Amino acid sequence: MTFQLIAQWLGVCALLVSIANTVWVWLSVGRAGIEKKLTEIGVKIDGLAGNIDVHDSRIQAVEAEQRHTPSKDDIKRLELDLTRITGDIGKLGSEVGGVARTVQRIDDYLRSKGQA
């Protein structure tokens, strides 16, 4: 081997070492920033996990209350019952009107008989 060939190989090796060093520095500097961002994200995730627990308990409370609320069928039955009751009240109103007229006639009769 000649000295020129060794010098060329040493130059190529030096170039490869400098490229590897550049990549290593680039990755390690990027890694520090990434680790910092990952730590920040981890803190945010921990905070969100607490919020999820709060929301979970609120959702469970709403679901527990929802079991007691009437369903669509219950509301429909109530509507039908209310319609029936409204009809019954109308009938009672006409009957009470008849009774009121009868009471008025009796009152008029008794008043007129008392004056005579």
C-alpha positions as CSV (number, residue, x, y, z in Angstrom):
1,M,0.0,0.0,0.0
2,T,1.1,3.4,-0.8
3,F,1.0,6.4,1.3
4,Q,-1.5,8.1,-1.0
5,L,-4.0,5.2,-0.7
6,I,-3.7,5.3,3.1
7,A,-4.3,9.0,3.1
8,Q,-7.4,8.7,0.9
9,W,-8.8,6.0,3.1
10,L,-8.1,8.1,6.2
11,G,-9.8,11.1,4.5
12,V,-12.9,8.9,3.8
13,C,-12.9,7.6,7.4
14,A,-12.6,11.1,8.8
15,L,-15.5,12.3,6.5
16,L,-17.6,9.4,7.8
17,V,-16.7,10.1,11.4
18,S,-17.6,13.8,11.0
19,I,-20.9,12.9,9.3
20,A,-21.7,10.4,12.1
21,N,-20.8,13.1,14.7
22,T,-23.1,15.6,12.9
23,V,-26.0,13.1,12.9
24,W,-25.3,12.2,16.5
25,V,-25.3,15.9,17.7
26,W,-28.5,16.6,15.6
27,L,-30.3,13.7,17.1
28,S,-29.2,14.4,20.7
29,V,-30.2,18.0,20.5
30,G,-33.6,17.0,18.9
31,R,-34.0,14.4,21.6
32,A,-33.7,16.9,24.4
33,G,-36.4,19.1,22.8
34,I,-38.5,16.0,22.2
35,E,-38.1,14.8,25.8
36,K,-39.1,18.2,27.1
37,K,-42.2,18.2,24.9
38,L,-43.0,14.7,25.9
39,T,-42.8,15.7,29.5
40,E,-45.1,18.6,28.9
41,I,-47.6,16.4,27.1
42,G,-47.4,13.8,29.9
43,V,-48.3,16.6,32.4
44,K,-51.3,17.6,30.2
45,I,-52.4,14.0,29.9
46,D,-52.3,13.6,33.6
47,G,-54.4,16.8,34.0
48,L,-56.9,15.5,31.4
49,A,-57.1,12.1,33.2
50,G,-58.3,14.0,36.3
51,N,-60.9,15.8,34.2
52,I,-62.0,12.5,32.7
53,D,-62.6,11.2,36.2
54,V,-64.8,14.2,37.0
55,H,-66.7,13.8,33.8
56,D,-67.1,10.1,34.4
57,S,-68.7,10.7,37.8
58,R,-71.0,13.4,36.3
59,I,-72.1,11.1,33.5
60,Q,-72.8,8.3,36.1
61,A,-75.0,10.8,38.0
62,V,-76.9,11.8,34.9
63,E,-77.4,8.2,33.9
64,A,-78.7,7.3,37.4
65,E,-81.2,10.2,37.2
66,Q,-82.2,9.3,33.7
67,R,-83.4,5.9,34.9
68,H,-86.1,7.7,36.8
69,T,-87.3,9.9,34.0
70,P,-90.4,8.9,32.0
71,S,-90.0,7.3,28.7
72,K,-91.7,8.2,25.4
73,D,-94.4,5.6,26.1
74,D,-95.0,7.0,29.6
75,I,-95.4,10.5,28.2
76,K,-97.8,9.2,25.6
77,R,-99.9,7.5,28.3
78,L,-99.9,10.7,30.4
79,E,-101.1,12.6,27.4
80,L,-103.9,10.2,26.8
81,D,-104.9,10.2,30.4
82,L,-104.8,14.0,30.5
83,T,-107.1,14.1,27.4
84,R,-109.5,11.7,29.1
85,I,-109.5,13.7,32.3
86,T,-110.1,16.9,30.3
87,G,-113.2,15.2,28.8
88,D,-114.4,14.1,32.2
89,I,-114.0,17.6,33.6
90,G,-116.0,18.9,30.6
91,K,-118.8,16.5,31.4
92,L,-118.7,17.4,35.1
93,G,-118.9,21.1,34.1
94,S,-122.1,20.5,32.2
95,E,-123.6,18.4,35.0
96,V,-122.7,21.1,37.6
97,G,-124.2,23.7,35.4
98,G,-127.5,21.7,35.4
99,V,-127.4,21.3,39.1
100,A,-126.7,25.1,39.5
101,R,-129.7,25.9,37.4
102,T,-131.9,23.6,39.5
103,V,-130.6,25.1,42.7
104,Q,-131.3,28.6,41.3
105,R,-134.8,27.6,40.5
106,I,-135.4,26.2,44.0
107,D,-133.9,29.3,45.4
108,D,-136.2,31.5,43.3
109,Y,-139.2,29.4,44.3
110,L,-138.4,29.6,48.0
111,R,-137.8,33.3,47.8
112,S,-141.0,34.0,45.9
113,K,-143.0,31.7,48.3
114,G,-141.5,33.5,51.3
115,Q,-142.6,36.9,50.1
116,A,-146.1,35.8,49.4
